[in-house]
């Protein structure tokens, strides 16, 4: 399959293109430059591969959680490309992409180790979810750092912007941490997740960002 993936959920903009067994990647770390960078990066990559958008089999985008502005940018670009060429869209969790990257960077982990994928949510909060073998153990959440769940297993903490909150995590969780890794969600990891069957396609009309914070607020309002 020929798949194009884009992610702008954090300060890193990344684009990846999968052509059978070949993978091309580009990334830029310029904060607040996603809108200006994304389309030129996509064009440069497609030109390098000698492909056009209409030759692709699908569009992948980082659907969040993460920067609200970044989510909207990636989703808008993915939808526009998919609409124009009648392509399926694969929304992929940014936390799942972090977990995938973390699992594949470490050669050996203690049995039953879970990856705690985490992204700074601003407002002194964090987005987080636990993963075991690239499968989310619980739904994605946004909470204060001291409200992150404690699990009775070794924990590999991976993600973006979590460093200021380490001392605020529950003491038992801090005790269970075996390693910390700075890991950005990346478009290449999202391609691997789609190729492994972890993510299902939707139509361009159905493709939406997942903010998590809005979902929590709505749930509290109903309750």
HELIX and SHEET records of a PDB file:
HELIX    1   1 UNK A   34  UNK A   49  1                                  16    
HELIX    2   2 UNK A   53  UNK A   55  5                                   3    
HELIX    3   3 UNK A   68  UNK A   85  1                                  18    
HELIX    4   4 UNK A   94  UNK A  105  1                                  12    
HELIX    5   5 UNK A  145  UNK A  147  5                                   3    
HELIX    6   6 UNK A  163  UNK A  168  5                                   6    
HELIX    7   7 UNK A  171  UNK A  176  1                                   6    
HELIX    8   8 UNK A  187  UNK A  195  1                                   9    
HELIX    9   9 UNK A  204  UNK A  206  5                                   3    
HELIX   10  10 UNK A  213  UNK A  222  1                                  10    
SHEET    1   A 5 UNK A  22  UNK A  28  0                                        
SHEET    2   A 5 UNK A  13  UNK A  19 -1                                        
SHEET    3   A 5 UNK A   2  UNK A   7 -1                                        
SHEET    4   A 5 UNK A  58  UNK A  64  1                                        
SHEET    5   A 5 UNK A  89  UNK A  93  1                                        
SHEET    1   B 5 UNK A 135  UNK A 136  0                                        
SHEET    2   B 5 UNK A 125  UNK A 132 -1                                        
SHEET    3   B 5 UNK A 114  UNK A 120 -1                                        
SHEET    4   B 5 UNK A 155  UNK A 160  1                                        
SHEET    5   B 5 UNK A 177  UNK A 182  1                                        
SHEET    1   C 3 UNK A 135  UNK A 136  0                                        
SHEET    2   C 3 UNK A 125  UNK A 132 -1                                        
SHEET    3   C 3 UNK A 141  UNK A 144 -1                                        
END                                                                             
